Amino acid sequence: MKASISNQWTIVQRPARVAGRRNEIASMAGWEIRDENGHWRVRTAESYRKQSPGILTCRHIRDSQFDFLATLPEQDSQITASTSDVVADELNRLRDRDALAAEVVRFQLSFPQASTTQLPYVMKAFFTEVAKRLPESELLVVDVASELAVRYTLAKFLLTAELAPAQLFGDSLPAGRALTTGGIFGAQLFTAPALLALAPYVIGVPASRARVAAVWLFGRPVAGLAFPTDQLIDTVRLAPERFVGPAQRGGQNPPTATAEQTIAFFTWWTSQVNKVLAVAIDPVNFADRNSNVYSPFKHWQYLASIERLFRDVAETLADTEYHETAQLRAAYDALDTLEGMRHGSFDTMVTPSRAARTLQNLRQDLPPDIAAVALPVCERAVDALENVKDGFTRTSNYYTPTGLAGLPGKKGRSMNTTWDQATSLYLRRDRNSAHSFLNMDEWEKVLLFSHNGTLPRGIAGLAFLYLLELVTRPDQIVAKLR
């Protein structure tokens, strides 16, 4: 499915400080800029030339292609002599440890540490060695276009010029900086959910250097959790007593995705996120609908929101069957973020019939190799959501085979719900308990305490389900922004 490429221009009210830097900004940001009545008329270069966006691009590095790594950006300015020595000592120490975790750390240290000229030899030697452990290992490189960081910075710069112009004369733009880091660390932030899609198993790990991420795909799902652990804090961690149902972390029923399927899925995910980011950093999509004047405030809000979404979903997956209470909280946060981004209300997204329709649509839209990796967590989530109703007490005065009946309503009227509605209402109350269980209406109390409080394990996967829907259909994002 192609991303929607705008054929429009937007008006940018340029700060006086950059009035004479039009050509420089156009070149760095990948903008087409025209002067118009003291302002700029702007659109992205890719939309002007009717080209596909190239914000994130993924390349599969096969055995004969390691020389490509010598073309990556140099890392010298970010590696000092002291840090280089520390990394070298750590790499030497890790060589004596015969464990996959040690190999992963070696990969994540070697990729940014090696000079560009040495990188092909370092990575070829590394993958020759790890093939003894994981023979279907593959190396992928995700390139992050420099325009991503520049367009992020311009949105922040123009916002600062509007709200706090005195900051423009400093060395940085500090306000809100940590909420929009994807322009710098885009590959790792936006690809993490893909590597965690089969959690608690992982299909690969990332390593980053300037504007590039390397991804070591293992060739098969590898267990991401080991029990017992050697982390003493885990011995004090509270047991996840709320969650019921089968678990995977014990090694039972591991995912069966093949090397070909994981490569196909990760490559597809990167391609789709590329389209999502193309929409997210296009100033035309953040113009006032009446005046067509670009709003840097609206743009920054969206950039911070989409980053929050990807981060929440990654946390949801990383906590699978490890810290399930935190996992559920992160899932609730992700659904709230999607609601704020106009991709559906929380209440609707936790309705079993809506989740089932979303899953069915994804089954129809996704090729089999993609679905093999993307859909298992979604299927568990939809099954779990359907089973929330099993927690309602059958001996309750309000329980019926088709839902709850006779709940106390407003003005003395009774209220009936289907299981779809009861599930959604219950999960909304559960989410709202972050503000305590106090101050509830009478019907809310009856609803909440007609349920035993347990939730089926896997329900937090709803966050990934709806992120997957967004990534699968990036052309729909523009409509949500209007």
C-alpha positions in Angstrom: 0.0 0.0 0.0 1.5 3.4 -1.0 1.8 6.2 1.4 -0.3 9.3 0.7 2.0 12.0 -0.9 0.7 15.5 -0.6 0.6 17.7 -3.7 0.0 20.8 -1.7 2.1 23.7 -0.3 1.9 25.3 3.1 2.8 28.8 4.3 5.7 29.0 6.8 6.0 32.2 8.8 9.7 32.4 8.9 11.6 34.0 11.8 13.7 37.0 10.7 16.8 35.1 11.9 16.6 32.6 9.1 15.2 34.8 6.3 18.5 34.7 4.4 19.1 31.0 4.8 16.4 29.7 2.6 18.6 27.7 0.2 20.6 26.2 3.1 17.4 25.1 4.9 15.9 23.8 1.8 18.9 21.6 1.1 19.2 20.3 4.6 15.5 19.6 5.2 14.6 18.4 1.8 12.1 21.2 1.3 11.1 23.1 -1.8 10.8 26.7 -0.7 9.3 29.7 -2.6 9.2 33.3 -1.3 5.7 34.6 -1.0 4.6 37.9 0.6 7.3 37.9 3.1 6.8 34.3 4.1 7.8 30.9 2.6 5.7 28.6 0.6 6.9 25.1 1.5 6.5 21.4 0.5 8.8 18.4 0.8 11.1 17.6 -2.1 9.8 14.1 -2.4 6.2 15.3 -2.9 7.3 18.0 -5.4 9.2 15.4 -7.4 6.5 12.8 -6.9 9.0 10.4 -5.4 8.6 7.8 -2.7 9.9 8.9 0.7 13.3 7.6 1.9 13.3 8.4 5.6 14.1 4.9 6.7 15.5 2.4 4.3 16.5 -1.2 5.0 19.3 -3.2 3.3 20.0 -6.9 3.7 23.8 -7.4 3.9 24.5 -10.8 2.5 27.9 -12.5 2.7 29.3 -10.8 -0.4 28.0 -7.3 0.5 29.9 -6.4 3.7 31.9 -3.9 1.7 28.8 -1.7 1.6 29.4 -0.9 5.3 32.4 1.2 4.3 30.0 3.7 2.8 28.3 4.4 6.1 28.8 7.7 7.9 32.0 8.0 9.9 31.8 7.8 13.7 35.1 9.5 14.7 33.5 12.6 16.1 31.5 10.6 18.6 34.2 8.2 19.8 36.9 9.7 22.0 40.2 8.0 22.8 39.1 7.3 26.4 35.8 5.7 25.4 37.5 3.7 22.7 39.9 2.2 25.2 37.0 1.3 27.5 35.1 -0.3 24.7 38.1 -2.3 23.6 38.7 -3.6 27.1 35.1 -4.7 27.4 35.2 -6.4 24.0 38.3 -8.4 25.1 36.5 -9.4 28.3 33.4 -10.6 26.5 35.4 -12.8 24.1 35.9 -15.2 27.0 32.2 -15.5 27.7 30.4 -18.3 25.8 26.9 -16.9 26.0 24.5 -15.4 23.5 24.1 -12.3 25.7 27.8 -11.7 25.5 27.7 -12.0 21.7 24.9 -9.4 21.6 26.8 -6.9 23.7 29.9 -7.5 21.4 27.7 -6.7 18.4 26.3 -3.6 20.0 29.7 -2.3 21.0 31.6 -3.3 17.8 29.2 -1.7 15.3 29.6 1.9 16.6 33.2 1.4 17.8 34.8 0.3 14.5 36.0 2.9 12.0 34.1 3.0 8.7 37.1 1.5 6.8 37.3 -1.3 9.3 33.6 -1.9 9.7 33.2 -4.4 6.8 36.0 -6.6 8.2 34.8 -6.4 11.8 31.2 -7.3 10.9 32.1 -10.1 8.5 34.4 -11.7 11.2 31.6 -11.3 13.8 28.9 -12.9 11.7 31.3 -15.7 10.6 31.8 -16.5 14.3 28.2 -16.2 15.5 27.0 -18.4 12.6 28.4 -21.3 14.7 25.7 -20.6 17.3 22.9 -19.2 15.1 23.6 -20.4 11.6 20.8 -18.5 10.0 21.9 -15.1 11.4 21.5 -12.2 9.0 22.7 -8.6 9.1 20.4 -5.7 8.0 21.3 -2.1 7.9 18.6 0.6 8.5 19.7 4.0 7.1 18.1 7.1 8.7 18.0 10.0 6.2 19.5 13.2 7.6 16.2 15.0 6.6 14.5 13.3 9.5 16.6 15.1 12.2 16.5 18.4 10.3 12.7 18.4 9.9 12.4 17.6 13.6 14.7 20.4 14.4 12.9 22.9 12.2 9.6 22.1 13.8 11.2 22.7 17.2 13.0 25.9 16.0 9.8 27.4 14.5 7.9 26.5 17.7 10.6 28.2 19.8 10.6 31.3 17.6 6.8 31.6 18.2 6.7 30.8 22.0 10.1 31.6 23.4 12.2 33.6 20.8 14.9 34.4 23.4 16.0 30.7 23.3 17.0 31.0 19.7 20.1 32.9 20.6 21.3 30.0 22.8 23.2 26.9 21.7 20.2 24.5 21.9 16.5 24.3 22.0 15.9 22.6 25.4 12.2 22.8 25.9 10.6 19.4 25.4 13.7 18.1 23.7 13.6 14.7 25.4 10.1 14.1 24.2 11.1 14.1 20.5 14.3 12.1 20.2 13.3 10.1 17.2 14.9 12.5 14.7 18.3 11.3 16.1 17.5 7.8 17.3 14.8 7.1 14.7 15.8 3.6 13.6 16.0 2.1 17.1 12.9 3.8 18.4 10.6 3.0 15.5 11.9 -0.6 14.8 11.9 -1.8 18.4 8.3 -3.1 18.3 9.2 -5.2 15.3 12.1 -7.0 17.0 9.8 -7.6 20.0 6.8 -8.7 18.0 7.1 -12.3 19.3 7.8 -11.4 22.9 8.8 -12.9 25.3 10.9 -14.1 22.3 13.0 -11.7 20.2 13.8 -12.0 16.6 16.9 -9.9 16.7 18.8 -7.0 18.3 19.9 -3.5 17.1 23.1 -1.6 17.3 23.4 2.1 16.4 25.9 4.6 15.0 25.5 8.0 13.3 22.3 8.0 11.3 22.4 4.2 10.9 21.2 1.1 12.8 22.5 -2.4 12.3 20.1 -5.2 13.1 21.2 -8.7 13.8 18.4 -11.1 13.0 18.9 -14.4 14.7 17.2 -16.5 12.0 14.7 -17.9 14.6 12.9 -16.5 17.6 15.1 -16.7 20.7 13.8 -16.7 24.3 14.2 -13.2 25.7 13.7 -14.2 29.4 15.5 -16.7 31.6 14.2 -17.9 35.0 15.5 -17.8 37.6 17.5 -14.6 36.9 20.6 -13.4 38.7 18.9 -10.0 39.4 18.2 -9.8 43.1 15.5 -7.2 42.5 13.4 -9.8 40.8 13.2 -11.8 44.1 11.3 -8.8 45.6 9.1 -8.1 42.6 5.4 -8.6 43.3 3.8 -11.6 41.8 1.4 -10.9 38.9 -1.6 -12.3 40.7 -4.2 -10.6 38.4 -3.3 -12.5 35.3 -4.5 -15.9 34.3 -3.9 -18.2 31.3 -1.0 -20.0 29.6 2.5 -18.4 29.5 5.3 -18.9 26.9 8.3 -17.9 28.9 8.8 -21.5 30.2 9.7 -22.6 26.7 6.3 -24.2 25.9 5.0 -23.7 22.4 7.7 -21.3 21.2 7.1 -19.3 18.0 7.8 -21.1 14.8 8.7 -18.2 12.6 11.4 -19.0 10.0 14.5 -16.9 9.0 12.8 -16.0 5.8 9.7 -14.8 7.6 11.5 -12.7 10.1 13.5 -11.0 7.4 10.4 -10.4 5.3 8.6 -9.0 8.4 11.3 -6.7 9.5 11.9 -5.3 6.0 8.2 -4.8 5.6 7.9 -3.0 9.0 10.7 -0.6 8.1 9.2 0.2 4.8 5.8 0.9 6.4 7.3 3.0 9.2 9.1 4.9 6.5 5.7 5.9 5.1 4.4 6.8 8.6 7.4 9.1 9.2 7.0 10.7 5.8 3.5 11.8 6.9 4.7 12.8 10.4 7.5 15.1 9.2 5.6 16.7 6.3 4.8 20.3 7.3 1.8 20.4 4.9 0.0 17.9 7.1 0.2 20.4 10.0 -1.2 23.5 8.4 -4.3 25.3 9.5 -7.2 24.1 7.4 -8.5 27.6 6.8 -5.4 29.8 6.4 -3.0 27.0 5.2 -0.4 28.4 7.6 1.9 25.8 9.1 1.6 25.3 12.8 4.8 24.2 14.4 3.0 23.7 17.7 0.6 21.2 16.1 3.5 19.5 14.4 5.6 19.1 17.6 2.6 17.8 19.4 2.2 15.0 16.8 5.9 14.2 16.7 5.9 13.8 20.5 2.7 11.7 20.4 3.8 9.3 17.8 7.1 8.8 19.6 5.2 8.1 22.9 3.1 5.6 21.0 6.0 3.6 19.7 7.8 3.8 23.0 4.8 2.6 24.9 4.2 -0.3 22.6 7.9 -1.4 22.8 7.6 -1.3 26.6 4.4 -3.3 26.5 6.1 -6.0 24.5 9.4 -5.9 26.5 7.5 -6.6 29.7 5.6 -9.6 28.3 5.3 -12.2 31.1 8.0 -10.4 33.1 6.4 -7.3 34.6 2.8 -7.8 33.6 1.3 -5.0 35.8 3.7 -2.5 34.2 2.9 -4.1 30.8 -0.8 -3.5 31.2 -0.2 0.1 32.3 2.0 0.7 29.2 -0.8 -0.8 27.0 -3.4 1.5 28.5 -1.1 4.4 27.9 -0.6 3.4 24.3 -4.4 3.2 23.7 -4.8 6.6 25.3 -2.2 8.0 23.0 -4.0 6.5 20.0 -7.2 8.1 21.1 -5.5 11.4 21.4 -4.2 10.9 17.8 -7.8 10.3 16.7 -7.3 6.6 15.8 -10.3 5.5 17.9 -11.5 5.9 21.4 -10.1 3.8 24.2 -13.6 2.5 24.9 -14.0 1.3 21.3 -10.5 -0.2 21.1 -11.2 -2.5 24.1 -14.5 -3.7 22.7 -14.1 -7.4 21.7 -16.0 -7.1 18.4 -13.9 -4.1 17.3 -10.6 -5.9 18.1 -11.8 -9.0 16.3 -12.7 -6.9 13.2 -9.3 -5.2 13.3 -7.5 -8.6 13.5 -9.6 -10.0 10.6 -8.8 -7.0 8.4 -5.1 -7.5 9.1 -5.3 -11.1 8.2 -6.7 -10.0 4.8 -4.2 -7.2 4.3 -0.9 -8.9 5.3 1.0 -11.4 3.2 1.5 -14.8 4.9 5.2 -14.3 5.8 4.4 -10.9 7.4 1.4 -12.3 9.3 3.4 -15.2 10.6 5.4 -12.8 12.8 3.0 -9.9 13.2 -0.2 -11.6 14.2 0.4 -14.1 17.0 0.5 -11.4 19.7 -2.6 -9.8 18.1 -4.4 -13.2 18.1 -3.6 -13.7 21.8 -4.8 -10.2 22.6 -8.1 -10.6 20.8 -8.7 -14.0 22.5 -7.8 -12.5 25.9 -10.2 -9.6 25.3 -13.0 -12.0 24.4 -12.4 -13.9 27.7 -12.5 -10.8 30.0 -16.2 -11.6 30.4 -15.3 -14.9 32.1 -14.3 -12.9 35.2 -17.8 -11.7 35.8 -19.4 -13.6 38.7 -22.1 -15.9 37.4 -23.9 -15.8 40.7 -24.1 -12.0 40.6 -27.6 -10.5 40.6 -26.7 -8.8 37.3 -25.2 -11.7 35.4 -27.1 -13.0 32.3 -26.0 -15.3 29.5 -25.8 -12.3 27.1 -24.4 -9.6 29.4 -25.2 -7.6 32.6 -28.7 -6.5 33.3 -30.3 -4.2 35.9 -27.2 -2.2 36.7 -28.2 1.0 38.7 -28.3 3.9 36.3 -28.9 7.6 36.4 -32.2 8.9 37.7 -33.2 5.5 39.0 -33.2 3.9 35.6 -31.6 0.5 35.3 -28.9 -0.2 32.7 -28.3 -3.3 30.6 -25.1 -4.1 28.8 -24.0 -6.7 26.2 -20.7 -8.5 26.9 -19.1 -6.2 24.4 -20.2 -3.2 26.3 -19.5 -4.7 29.8 -16.0 -5.6 28.8 -15.3 -2.1 27.5 -16.8 -0.5 30.5 -14.9 -2.7 32.9 -11.5 -2.1 31.2 -12.2 1.7 31.2 -12.8 1.5 35.0 -9.6 -0.6 35.4 -7.7 2.0 33.4 -9.2 4.8 35.5 -8.1 3.1 38.7 -4.8 4.9 38.2 -6.7 7.7 39.9 -7.8 5.3 42.6 -11.0 3.3 43.0 -12.7 6.1 45.0 -15.4 8.5 43.9 -17.2 6.1 41.5 -20.8 6.3 40.6 -23.1 3.5 41.9 -23.2 1.7 38.5 -19.4 1.8 38.3 -19.1 0.2 41.7 -21.6 -2.6 40.8 -19.8 -3.2 37.5 -16.3 -3.3 39.0 -17.2 -5.6 41.9 -19.3 -7.9 39.8 -15.9 -9.0 38.3 -13.3 -11.0 40.1 -10.5 -8.7 38.9 -8.4 -11.2 37.0 -7.5 -10.6 33.4 -6.4 -13.1 30.7 -2.7 -13.0 30.1 -2.0 -11.4 26.7 -4.6 -8.6 26.8 -1.8 -6.0 26.7 -1.1 -7.1 23.1 -4.0 -4.8 22.1 -1.4 -2.0 22.0 0.5 -3.8 19.3 -2.6 -4.7 17.4 -3.6 -1.1 16.9 -0.1 0.1 16.2 0.1 -2.6 13.6 -3.1 -1.3 12.1 -1.7 2.2 11.9 1.6 0.9 10.3 -0.3 -1.2 7.8 -2.4 1.7 6.6 -0.2 4.8 6.8 -2.4 6.5 4.1 -5.2 6.9 6.7 -3.0 9.0 9.0 -3.5 12.2 7.0 -7.3 12.0 7.3 -6.9 11.6 11.1 -4.9 14.8 11.2 -7.6 17.0 9.6 
